[in-house]
């Protein structure tokens, strides 16, 4: 999980459930899952042990209907990292 969370840059906004939260609070702006107070985070970190979130991208869509997220990585231990897509300029 440490390697997965290391992909998140310092200072990023992250929505996370209990597993990843303690590993991120010292270097990121972290919100508890479902309590972002109107902020659309750059990343969502989920402890997905036991396949709790069968469709992590779909779950992110429920949390933030106006944003799109892609799986940025996952571990065999059941952790998933989602990254918000950015609009391409043009």
C-alpha positions as CSV (number, residue, x, y, z in Angstrom):
1,X,0.0,0.0,0.0
2,X,2.8,2.4,0.7
3,X,4.1,2.3,-2.9
4,X,0.6,2.9,-4.2
5,X,0.0,5.9,-1.9
6,X,3.5,7.3,-2.8
7,X,2.0,8.0,-6.3
8,X,0.0,10.8,-4.7
9,X,1.9,14.1,-4.8
10,X,2.4,16.1,-1.6
11,X,-0.3,18.7,-1.2
12,X,-2.9,16.8,-3.3
13,X,-6.5,16.6,-2.2
14,X,-7.5,13.0,-1.3
15,X,-10.7,11.4,-0.2
16,X,-10.0,8.2,1.6
17,X,-11.5,5.6,3.9
18,X,-9.9,4.7,7.2
19,X,-7.1,2.5,5.9
20,X,-5.2,5.0,3.9
21,X,-6.1,8.2,5.9
22,X,-3.3,7.9,8.5
23,X,-0.6,7.5,5.9
24,X,-1.7,10.6,4.0
25,X,-2.6,13.3,6.6
26,X,1.0,14.5,7.1
27,X,1.5,15.5,3.4
28,X,-1.9,15.8,1.7
29,X,-5.2,17.5,2.3
30,X,-7.3,14.5,3.3
31,X,-11.1,14.2,3.5
32,X,-12.9,11.2,5.0
33,X,-14.8,9.2,2.4
34,X,-18.2,10.9,1.7
35,X,-17.4,14.1,3.6
36,X,-15.5,16.4,1.2
37,X,-17.7,19.4,1.9
38,X,-18.0,20.3,-1.8
39,X,-14.4,19.7,-2.7
40,X,-13.8,17.4,-5.7
41,X,-10.6,15.6,-4.7
42,X,-7.8,14.8,-7.1
43,X,-7.5,11.3,-5.7
44,X,-9.7,8.7,-4.0
45,X,-7.9,6.0,-1.9
46,X,-10.0,3.0,-1.0
47,X,-9.4,0.0,1.2
48,X,-11.2,-2.5,-1.0
49,X,-10.5,-5.7,1.1
50,X,-13.0,-8.3,0.3
51,X,-14.1,-6.5,-2.9
52,X,-16.2,-4.1,-0.9
53,X,-16.4,-1.7,-3.8
54,X,-17.1,-4.0,-6.7
55,X,-16.9,-1.0,-9.1
56,X,-14.6,1.6,-7.6
57,X,-14.9,4.0,-10.6
58,X,-18.7,3.8,-10.4
59,X,-18.6,4.4,-6.7
60,X,-16.4,7.5,-7.3
61,X,-19.1,8.7,-9.9
62,X,-21.7,8.4,-7.1
63,X,-19.6,10.5,-4.8
64,X,-18.7,13.1,-7.5
65,X,-21.1,13.0,-10.4
66,X,-19.5,15.9,-12.3
67,X,-15.9,14.4,-12.2
68,X,-14.4,11.4,-13.9
69,X,-11.9,9.1,-12.2
70,X,-9.6,6.3,-13.5
71,X,-7.9,3.6,-11.6
72,X,-4.3,4.8,-11.0
73,X,-3.3,1.6,-9.3
74,X,-4.3,-1.2,-7.0
75,X,-2.6,-3.7,-4.7
76,X,-3.0,-7.4,-4.2
77,X,-3.9,-6.5,-0.6
78,X,-7.1,-4.8,-1.7
79,X,-6.3,-1.1,-1.9
80,X,-7.4,1.0,-4.9
81,X,-6.2,4.4,-5.9
82,X,-8.4,6.5,-8.3
83,X,-7.2,9.7,-10.0
84,X,-9.4,12.4,-11.3
85,X,-9.2,13.0,-15.0
86,X,-8.3,16.5,-16.0
87,X,-9.9,18.3,-18.9
88,X,-7.6,18.4,-21.9
89,X,-6.9,21.9,-23.2
90,X,-7.5,22.6,-26.8
